[in-house]
Amino acid sequence: MARQSSLIKINGTLEDLTFFKTSDGHMVRMKGGVSGDRIKNDPAFARTRENMQEFGEMGRTGKLIRTSVRNLISNGSDPRSASRLLKSLSQVLKEDSTSSRGLRKVGIGLSTPEGKALLVGFNFNIRSVLTQVLKSVFTIDEPTGKVTIANFIPKQDLLFPAGATHCSLECGWSNIDFTTNEVKSSSSPESQFLIDLTSNNVVLSPTIAPVGSGITFIVLKVSFLQNLNGQFYPLQNGGHNAIQLVHVS
């Protein structure tokens, strides 16, 4: 695959070349390849079929995770968050030590301590990493889903962008049964604070405590706002927001 460097950018197919646009720019590649029927039936492509099946499993579970917390990540996740999550899930899948190659499951990998640890700390917005934005220590109460930050002083405890006058904190949880695809979720109300030197004891409480027989994910989000004539506006449409998976159980 090569990058187009001419002034005129082409999309489509020309003889044996296919031109297309990606997030990395305008690209070109040769047409051709192995037929789909051969990949499905030829014993020589058994490994390929196994890889395709597991890739589909990772895509399915990645979509479930993103959908389960969409109310928190819709304003702030970066364009590559889905592919980055897929990469993390490929490592989680390898923690399934009971299934045959091609049949390994992310849900089984996540049932292990090692699999859970691989997702804790995942940032949905790589442009704004939570550990760099939020300097405060926070605690998580797993049975209730509450996130607590004691003595939170916004001006001291945040790395905030120029133009921000306020910050918003919220948390949420989701419980996913990866066998039945059942999803349950809840989130806390937003707590807004003026970015000043006032000390605040922050308790973020989801409206419903975590329930379900699957894997529970807890997400913490920090947003930045600008107050203009009494109206609050997200900075860069949420581009500075930090959103992290802080707990998996």
C-alpha positions in Angstrom: 0.0 0.0 0.0 1.4 3.4 -1.0 0.5 7.0 -0.3 -0.7 9.4 -3.1 1.6 12.4 -3.4 0.3 14.1 -6.5 -1.7 17.4 -6.4 -4.7 15.6 -7.9 -6.2 13.1 -5.5 -8.1 10.1 -7.0 -10.8 7.9 -5.4 -11.9 4.7 -7.2 -10.3 2.1 -9.4 -8.1 2.6 -12.4 -7.0 -0.6 -14.2 -5.1 -2.6 -11.5 -4.9 0.2 -9.0 -7.4 1.2 -6.3 -7.3 4.7 -4.9 -9.0 5.5 -1.6 -8.9 8.0 1.3 -8.1 7.0 5.0 -7.5 9.0 8.1 -3.8 8.9 7.2 -4.4 10.5 3.8 -5.0 9.4 0.2 -3.7 5.9 -0.4 -3.3 3.5 -3.4 -3.0 -0.3 -3.6 -3.0 -3.1 -6.2 -6.2 -4.9 -7.1 -6.3 -8.6 -6.7 -5.8 -11.2 -4.0 -7.2 -14.5 -3.1 -10.8 -15.2 -3.8 -13.2 -15.3 -0.9 -14.3 -18.9 -1.8 -10.8 -20.2 -1.5 -10.2 -18.5 1.8 -13.4 -20.1 3.2 -12.7 -23.7 1.9 -9.0 -24.2 1.1 -7.2 -26.1 3.9 -4.2 -24.0 3.2 -6.1 -21.0 4.7 -7.1 -22.7 7.9 -5.0 -20.2 10.0 -6.5 -17.3 8.0 -10.0 -18.5 8.8 -9.1 -18.8 12.5 -7.7 -15.3 12.6 -10.8 -13.9 10.8 -13.1 -15.6 13.3 -11.2 -14.2 16.3 -11.0 -10.8 14.7 -14.8 -10.9 14.4 -15.0 -11.8 18.1 -12.8 -8.9 19.1 -14.9 -6.5 16.9 -18.1 -7.7 18.4 -17.0 -7.3 22.0 -15.3 -4.0 21.3 -18.5 -2.7 19.9 -20.4 -3.9 23.0 -18.0 -2.1 25.3 -18.1 1.2 23.4 -21.9 1.0 23.1 -22.3 0.3 26.8 -20.6 3.6 27.7 -21.6 5.7 24.7 -23.2 8.3 26.9 -19.8 9.1 28.4 -17.6 8.7 25.3 -19.8 10.3 22.7 -18.2 13.7 23.5 -14.5 13.3 23.6 -13.3 9.9 22.3 -10.6 10.2 19.6 -11.1 8.9 16.0 -8.8 5.9 16.7 -10.3 4.8 20.0 -12.1 1.8 18.4 -9.0 0.5 16.7 -6.9 1.0 19.9 -9.5 -0.8 21.9 -9.4 -3.7 19.4 -5.6 -3.9 19.9 -6.1 -4.2 23.6 -8.8 -6.8 23.2 -6.4 -8.9 21.0 -4.2 -9.2 24.1 -7.2 -10.0 26.3 -8.3 -12.7 23.9 -4.9 -14.5 24.4 -5.7 -14.9 28.1 -8.4 -17.4 27.1 -6.3 -20.5 27.7 -9.2 -23.0 27.5 -10.5 -22.5 23.9 -9.0 -23.8 20.7 -7.3 -21.4 18.3 -10.0 -19.6 16.3 -12.6 -20.1 19.0 -11.0 -18.0 21.8 -13.3 -15.5 23.5 -12.7 -12.1 24.9 -15.2 -12.7 27.6 -13.2 -15.7 28.8 -10.0 -13.7 28.7 -11.7 -11.0 30.8 -12.7 -13.6 33.4 -9.0 -13.8 34.4 -7.2 -11.2 36.6 -4.6 -10.8 33.8 -7.3 -10.0 31.2 -9.0 -7.4 33.4 -5.7 -5.7 34.1 -5.1 -5.3 30.3 -8.1 -3.0 30.0 -7.8 -1.0 33.2 -6.3 2.4 32.3 -7.6 2.4 28.7 -8.1 6.0 27.5 -10.9 6.6 25.1 -9.3 9.9 24.2 -5.6 9.4 23.6 -5.2 13.2 23.1 -6.1 13.8 26.8 -4.9 11.0 29.1 -6.6 10.9 32.5 -3.5 10.3 34.6 -1.9 13.5 33.0 -5.1 15.6 33.3 -6.2 14.6 36.8 -3.6 14.8 39.6 -5.9 13.9 42.4 -6.2 10.4 44.0 -9.6 8.9 43.6 -11.2 5.8 45.1 -13.7 3.4 43.7 -16.4 1.6 45.6 -17.1 -1.4 43.5 -20.5 -2.4 45.0 -22.1 1.0 44.4 -20.0 2.2 41.4 -19.2 5.4 43.3 -16.0 7.4 42.5 -14.8 9.7 45.3 -12.2 12.4 45.1 -11.4 14.0 48.5 -10.1 17.6 48.7 -10.4 18.2 45.0 -9.0 21.7 44.1 -9.6 22.2 40.4 -6.9 24.8 39.8 -4.2 22.7 41.5 -5.4 19.2 40.7 -6.1 19.6 37.0 -4.0 20.2 33.9 -6.6 22.3 32.2 -6.5 23.9 28.7 -6.4 27.6 28.1 -9.9 29.1 28.0 -11.4 26.6 30.4 -13.4 28.3 33.2 -15.1 25.2 34.6 -14.6 21.4 34.7 -17.2 18.6 34.9 -16.7 15.2 36.5 -18.8 12.2 36.0 -18.6 8.4 36.2 -20.5 5.5 34.9 -20.6 1.7 34.9 -21.7 -1.0 32.5 -22.1 -4.7 33.0 -21.8 -6.9 29.9 -22.5 -10.6 29.6 -20.4 -11.5 26.6 -22.3 -14.8 26.2 -25.8 -13.4 25.9 -24.7 -9.9 24.8 -26.9 -8.5 27.7 -25.8 -4.9 28.6 -26.7 -3.0 31.8 -25.4 0.5 32.6 -25.8 3.6 34.6 -24.0 6.9 35.1 -23.8 9.7 37.6 -25.1 13.2 37.1 -22.4 15.7 36.0 -20.7 17.6 38.8 -19.5 21.0 37.6 -16.8 23.1 39.4 -15.3 26.5 38.8 -11.6 26.1 38.1 -10.4 28.0 41.2 -8.7 27.1 44.5 -11.8 26.0 46.3 -11.5 22.5 48.0 -14.3 20.1 47.1 -15.2 16.6 48.4 -16.5 15.0 45.2 -18.7 11.9 45.3 -19.9 10.7 41.9 -22.8 8.3 42.3 -24.4 6.4 39.5 -28.2 6.5 39.7 -28.2 2.6 39.8 -25.6 0.4 41.6 -23.8 -2.1 39.3 -25.9 -5.2 38.6 -25.5 -8.2 36.3 -23.7 -11.5 36.0 -21.1 -10.3 33.4 -18.0 -8.2 33.5 -18.4 -4.7 35.1 -16.5 -1.7 33.7 -16.3 1.7 35.5 -15.4 4.8 33.5 -14.3 8.2 34.9 -14.6 11.3 32.7 -13.2 14.8 33.1 -14.6 17.5 30.8 -13.6 21.1 30.3 -16.1 24.0 29.7 -16.1 27.7 29.0 -18.7 29.9 30.6 -19.7 32.6 28.1 -22.5 34.9 29.1 -24.1 32.2 31.3 -23.8 29.5 28.7 -21.4 26.5 29.1 -19.6 25.4 25.9 -17.3 22.3 25.6 -13.8 23.2 24.6 -13.0 22.0 21.1 -16.2 20.0 21.1 -14.8 17.8 23.8 -11.4 17.4 22.3 -9.8 18.0 25.8 -12.0 15.6 27.7 -10.3 12.7 29.5 -12.2 9.4 29.6 -10.7 6.3 31.1 -11.7 2.8 32.1 -10.6 2.9 35.7 -11.9 -0.4 37.0 -12.8 -3.8 35.5 -14.2 -6.6 37.6 
